[in-house]
Amino acid sequence: MYYEVIPLYHLGKKRPRSELQASQRLRVDVQVCVMPVSPIGGPSLCAHIFTAGQFTSDPLPRLYDVRIEGMATMGLVLAGIEEVDGQLYHQAWHCRPLEDQVVIPWTACPRSSLDQLL
């Protein structure tokens, strides 16, 4: 699915709120799949950024042993372990749907005479 993603940690340390608000979100296609071999040993559930080109590098390192850490109406947090320069660090991605593609359910339906009763 396409999301606006922002990493919440840098090399395992939580980024300050001011830095998060100032940084640009990535508009990417996030995919989750099982990797048979991972840096943490054995198979692992992995989140990665899908890129159409074979030879393009991932904009963010893959998240291994990924889980949903939190979920709300307009977003979710995927947390896991990333590998940067051979070192493993805790990482979390805040993912929210693209603003131009969000449809509020009660505004998508045509209006009716019953709406006046509400």
Buried (B, 14 or more C-beta within 10 A) or exposed (E): EEBBBBBBBEEEEEEEEEEBEEEEBBEBEBEBEEBEEBBBEEEBBBBBBEEEEEEEEEEBBBBBBBEEBEEEEEEBBBBBBBBEEEEBBBBBBBBBBEEEEEEEEEEEEEEEEEEEEE
